[in-house]
Amino acid sequence: MERSNHTVTVFILVGFATDPVMQLILFVVFLAVYSMTLVGNTTLITLICNDSRLHMPMYFFIGNLSFLDLWYSSVYTPKILVTCISEDKSISFAGCVAQFFFSAGLAYSECYLLATMAYDRYVAISNPLLYAQVISKRLCIYLVIYSYAGGFVSAIVLTSNTFTLNFCGDNVIDDFFCDVPPLVKLACDVKESYQAVLYFLLASNVITPTVLILTSYLFIIAAILRIRSTQGCLKAFSTCSSHLISVTLYYGSILYIYSRPSSSYYSLERDKIVSTFYTVVFPMLNPMIYSLRNKDVKEALKKLLRLTQPEV
């Protein structure tokens, strides 16, 4: 029996497993990852806000990345935890729309922010003497605002087009959250116009930032090669290595999921694993990536721990 999206009141999230023991194990794993995500990103934001040595454009962007990761992980993980320990796997139509909108908006915003951070690293390495003038406080604020605005405007376009599709037959989403591939799988027909919207958003929000990042790193490599001392080269490379790791992990998984035609959305098992990485695991890794190899952040953490220790 065919039915339109207007008659769908709930969706059923399949999740990862139906075995009770496996669900309990997954609950413990996701709870541990989410706890580490909250602690790691909150700590990094606190350090950046409180330590004057971290009041620099690079750390301003890292702090906003941590804020995005906190929000991003919270869109998915609480619902995953509920579905792991509850027999009720449903999510309301409105809840699905909200989850879809915020996940898209935050994902696109993070793409823009990572591109902004690449430009910041390019200026820092190629024009260190003019860095403070070029990357001013006002420019930093504008770049972050544009990242959020671009991400959420695109999310409005994607959400409005996705939830005007006609859903028919089953309302079971073969995934752990409301996303493009499983929703397209439920649609009665996917018009070429919708596929065009997907490709347009992919090009403007993922491909374009990727090109900007690659271009920035080509200039960064050229600037590093002009440095004569080996120590100077290593120092310059270390300033952008953390960002390069983040970009590789995040964009790699995003492009795998969304750069394929909709006809390939009917085999979603591998997609779940990749989606778990960039929605749940990646927000946990980011604080580690930007702090474990960063001397300033480690010093700020030591200072904070000394202040919080009770006097004997």
Secondary structure, 3 states (H helix, E strand, C coil): CCCCHHHCCEEEECCCCCCHHHHHHHHHHHHHHHHHHHHHHHHHHHHHHHCHHHCCHHHHHHHHHHHHHHHHHHHHHHHHHHHHHCCCCEEEHHHHHHHHHHHHHHHHHHHHHHHHHHHHHHHHHHCHHHHHHHCCHHHHHHHHHHHHHHHHHHHHHHHHHHCCCCECCCCEECCCCCCHHHHHHHECCCCHHHHHHHHHHHHHHHHHHHHHHHHHHHHHHHHHHCCCCHHHHHHHHHHHHHHHHHHHHHHHHHHHHHCCCHHHCCCCHHHHHHHHHHHHHHHHHHHHHHHCCCHHHHHHHHHHHHHHCCCC
